Amino acid sequence: MRPLSRCDFEIAIICALSPGVNAIETLFDEHYDDLDHLYEKQDGDLNIYKTGRIGRHYVVLVYMPGKGNRRSASVSSGLRISFTGIRLALVVGICGGIPYSSEGDEIILGDVIISDSIVEYDVGRQYIHKFERERSVKEVLGPPNREIRTFLRRLETRRTRLQIQEKLMQGLSYLQQHDKDDWQYPGVSKDILFDASYIHNHIQYPTEQPHTNCCTQASSFSCQDIGCSGQLIQRCRLKDTEQPEPRIHIGTIGSANSMMKFGEMRDQLSRSEGIVCFEMEGAGVWDNLPCVVVKGVSNYADGHVNKMWQSYAAAAAASCTKAFLEYWPTTANENRTIYRPYSPLIIPVDRDGMFTHQNERVTFEVTKQKIIETTTKYTIGDTTKNYEKDVIPLQHQRLEVAPSTVLEDGKIEENK
């Protein structure tokens, strides 16, 4: 059963890149608007949406026009106008991860990072010899709300995290079976970590010639194509396995309007700010909606980017998102309107003269996309009593009174 109103959607998923969008759409349990724009949007909202259900939750998927916190802030502002019931916004996609967390846990490509805080590391003052990040209370993004904080504490327990990782693998397996080409694991040999000081090869110079910068042309090539041959860092989790299972890490996410591609700067920010990964959309949503960022690690934020990891990392993040929502609580909303096709309502009319309806026919106002809340008035002697409708299906714009049906306490009941 799908909801009648946009107000009944409590979960928003925001994606910037197509790999994440494709994975989330595939993991929807129901798609509500494939053939029509049932819910549409508010005037002035420039976003494009897709609605559906994941598990117990009604979900609206928000498409972004591109990367960056400026775009994500604009998108989340429009989302608040059209979908006023959103309790949680999940920013899903890919990121650049650090090789080791502050606790010493090894992070490999395909792992998933869940945010418990966000640092805008590009907001501050640029001096001649250094950049100083803004740390004043007014400029720093605050912590997530209490509901999110307590939920994340639950995820940090060993039992719950193992359960979510198991469900992550189930979702990832489903995606890989659904499409044999996309979302496959690229291979252990493709998970390459260089020393932080080793810079991606410059395309205009021989491999053995030292250089201190990477040209723009070289940055679009993989390490294999460009011939990177620096010292490799051995990864323990990649030994004796053909496909390691993704793990979930919870921590601080660094968000900026530029992509981190410098290993030494990555490590410096990780030490000073406790950052676990770097991305470009979270901060824009964080300041507008209750937000959690869920990102799959597709590179090590050191400039050695291999785009073959993007689809797999996005699939891991999407699968983790679905597992996350299985544990996220729903709310008991007594006013929630549920779409029940072909279920006309019966209005009681007593013919003994004590209960007289003003008209022999009850008409409810219906627009193309939503029900206009109306009240039907009945006259009992000199007293006027109001009966508010609960749910009117979109197919029925006019409902006839059923004189033979008398209900107790003046309640309205569905015709079964």
N, C-alpha and C positions, 0 to 999 in steps of 0.2 A: 504494500500500500504506500502510495507516495503522498507527500504533503500537498495541501492546496496553496499554501502561502509561502512567500520567500522568507517570512519571519521564522518559519519552522526549521530553517537550516542553521545548524550550530557550528559546523566545521567547515573551514575554508582551507583549500590547498592551493598554494601559489607556486607556480613553476616558471622559470625564465627560459629554459632551453627545451628543445623538442624531445631529447631522450627521456627527460623526466616526465613530460606531458604524456608521451606515448605509453610509458610504463604505468602511470597512474590510471589512465583511461582503461588500460587492459585489466587492471585489478579492480575496477568498479564491479560490484555485485549486481547493480541495476543501473541502467541509463534512462533518465527521465525525459530528455528532450531531443532525442535523435530525429524525430519527424516534425516537431514543431517547437516553438519558443514559448512553452507553457508559462514560464515564470517571468520572462523578459527582464527588465531592469528599470530603475528610476530615471526620470529625465535628468540629463546632465552627467550621467555615469557613462564614461567612454570605454569601460571594460567589456571584455567578451568572456562569457561564462559557459560552463557545462555542468549540469546537475546530475546527481545520481545518489547511490547508496553504497557505503562500504560497511559491512557488518551491520551494526545497529544504528549507524549514524547517517543522517542526511548530509551530503557533502556537496559543496560547490567548488568546482575546479576553476581557478582564475588563470587566464593566459596573460603573460607579460609580453610587451612589445620588444623587449630586449633586456640585456643585463644592466645591473647598476642599482644602487640604493635610491637614486632619484626616481627611477621608474617604479621601483617597488613601493616607494612611499606614495606615489600618485595612484598606483593600482589599489593599494590598501585603503586609501581615502575614498575612492569610488565604491569599493566593496562595502564600506560602512554605510553608504547612502542606500544601496539597494537591498542588502542583506543585514538587517538590523539586529538579528538574533545571534550573530556569530559569537561563540564563546572561546573559540580557539582557531588560530591561523597557523598552519604548518607550511613553512617555506622549504620546499623539497627540491633537490637537485644535486650538483656535484661541487667539490671543493678541492683545495690543495691541503694535504695533511702534513703534520710534522712526523718525523720518523719514530719518535718516542714520546709518550706522554710524560707529564711531570712525575707520575708514579712509577715510571720506568717501563710501562707496557708498550710493547712493540705495535706500531700501527703500519699496516700494509695497504696496498692498493685494493680497493673493494670494501674496506671497512666502512662503518657508518658512524658519523659523529652526530650526537644530539646535544643541543645547546642548553646550558643552565645559566648562561650570561653572555653578553655581547660587548665587545670593545671596538669602538670606531677608532682604529689606530692611525687614520689619516687626518683626523681633526686636531689641529693645534697650530703651532707657530714654527715657521722655517727660519732659522738663523743661518749665519754664514757657514758655520761648520757643523751644525746639528739641527735636528728637528725635535721639537719638544711637544709631546702630546698634551692636549687639553685635559685637565683633571678636575676642573671645578664641578661642583655638584650640579649646577645648572646645565652643563654641557655633557655630562656623562649619562649614558643610558642606564636606567634603573634595573633592578632585578625583575624577573617575571612575577606575576601575581601569586597569591598564596595557593590557589588551587593547583597551578602548574608546579610550584616549588614542592608541594607535598607529594604530587604525583611523581615527580622526578626522583624524590627520595625513595619511593616505592620501587622505581626502576633500578635503583642502585643496589637493591638487595640481590644476592646471588641467585636465588631461586627464580625471581621474576625476570631477571636479565636472561637467564638461560632459557626460560620459556619463550621470551620474545625473540631470541636468536633462533630458536627452533622454528618458530612461526615465520621468521624472516626467510629461512631456508626453504620453507614450504612455498612461500610466495615467489621466491626467486626460481625455484624449480618449475613452478607453473608458467612463469614468463618464458623460461628457456624452452619448455615444451610447446608453448603457444607459437613461438617464432624461432625456427632453427638457426636463423642468421644473426638476429640481434640478441643482445643481452647474454651472450656466451662469455665464459671466462677466457681472457686472452692468452693465458699461459704463465707459468711461474717464470720462465725465461724472459718474459716481457716486463716483469716487475723489477725495475732497475733503480737502485739508489746510489748516487755518487756522493763523494765527500762534499760538504757544504761549500767549500771554496772552489770547487771545479765548475767552471762556467760552460754553458752550452756552446759547442764549437761555432766559430765564425766561418761562414760559408766562403769568404773571400781569401782565407789564409789556410795554409796546410795545417794538418792536425797537430803536428809536433811544434808549431810556432806558438809561443805564449801570447795570450790576449787577455784583455781586462773587460771586454764587453761583447755582447752578442748582437749582430746586426738584425734588423727587422726581418730580412729575408730568411735568415737561419732559424728564427724563432718559430716559423711555420713548419719546419721539418722535424721528424722524429730523430732521436739519438742514433738510431740505426742508419737512417738515410744520411745524416750529416757526419757520421763517423766519430761520435763521442767515445773517448777511450780513457777516461779518468779512472781513478781508484774506486772500486765498487765496495759498498758496505754490505756485509753479509747479513741476511735476514734469517733469523732462527725459525720463524714460522713457515718459511718456504722450503725448509729441508724435508726430504722424505715424504713429499706429497705432490700430487699433480694438480690439486685444486683445493687450497685452504678455504675453510668456511669463514665468511665475513664475521667480524666481531663488532660489538657496539661499544662506543666510548662516549661518556658524558663529560662535558667540560665547556670551557670558555671558547667562543668563536670570534675570530677577528674579522671585521667587516669593513670594506672600503669600496671606493668607486674605481679602484684599479686592481689588477690581478697581481698577486705576489709571485714573483719569478726570480727570487734571489735567496739562495740557501743560507748565507750568513745572516742576512736581515731576518729571515724566517726564524732562525735559532735565537737571535737576539730578542725578538718580540716574544717568543715562546718562553724564554727565561724571565723576562721582565714583567710580562702580562699574564702568563699562564695560558697562552693561546694554544688550542689543540689543532685548529684548522683555519683556513682563510677562504672567504667567499665574498660575494658582492651584492647580496640582496637583503640579508637578514635585518640590518639596522633600519632600513626604510620601513619595514613592516613592524618592527619591534616597538616603535614609538607611536603606532596607530592602533594596534590590536593586541590582545593577549596572544603571545607568539612563542612557538618553538621551532627552531631550525633543525632540519634533518637532512644531512648531506653525505653523499658517498664520496670517498677519497679516490680521485682519478689521477692525481699527480702529487709530487712531494713539494710543491710550491718553490721549486728551485730552478725553473726555466726548462727543465728536461721533461717536456710534455709529450705524451703519446696519446693521440686522440682515440685510439682503439679502446682505451679504458673508459671513455665517457659513458657509453651505453651500459656497460656492466655496472659501473658505479652508480649510475642513475637508477638502474633496476634494483640494486641492493637498497638504495635509499627509499624507493617506492615500496618495496616489500617490507622494509622496516616501518614505514608509515602505516601500512595496513595493520601490521602487528601491534603497533602503538595504539591504534584506534580500537582494537579489540579490548584493550584494558582501560581506555579512557571512559569515564562514567557518562551515562546519559542523564538528562534531567527529567524529572516527573513534571511535565507541563500539562496541566489539566485543560488549558485552553488551546492545545495543539489541534489543528484541523487536519484530518487524514482523508485523503482522496479515496472514496468508495464508489466505484462506478455502478450506475443503475441501482441506486438505493433510495427511492422516493420516500418522503416523509408523510406520515398520516397526522392530520390535525383533528382533534376531537371536537365534535359539535353535538350537544345534547338538545334534542327536539322537544323537551317538555316545557319550553317557554321560559324557564329560569336562566337558560344559557343561550344567548343569541349572538351569532357572528354577524359582523357588519355587512359582509358580502358572502355570496355563495362560492366565491373563488378566491384563493390566496395567490398573490403574485409576488415573486421575489425578484429583485433587480440583480441582473447578472451582466458583467462586462465580459469582454473577450478573455481577459487574463485573470480576473479575480472576482470574488464575490463581494458585493457591497453589503455590509452588515445592515440588516433591516429588522424592524420589530413589527409583529402582527398584533393588533389590538382586538380584544374581545370585550363585550359588554355583558356584565352580569348585574341585572337590576340597574342601579344608578352608579355602579362601580366599573371602572375601566381597568382591565388587567392586561399586562404585557407578557407576551411569550416570545423569547428570543430564539432564533434558529441556531442550531449548532453546526450542521454541515449540510450544504446544498450542493449536489453534484453539478458539474458544469453542463451536463447534457440537459438538465431539467430547468428551463427558465420559467415555467408555470406549473404549479402543482395544484391539483383540484382537491377540494375538501372531501373527506370521506365521512358522510353523515352517520353511517352505521357504526363507526368505531368510537368508543368512549374509553378514555384512559383515566387512571386514577391520578389525583393531585395535579391535573392539568398539564402533565408532562407530554413532550413530543417524543414519539418513538419511531424507529426506522421500520419500514415495511420489510418483513423478512420473507 
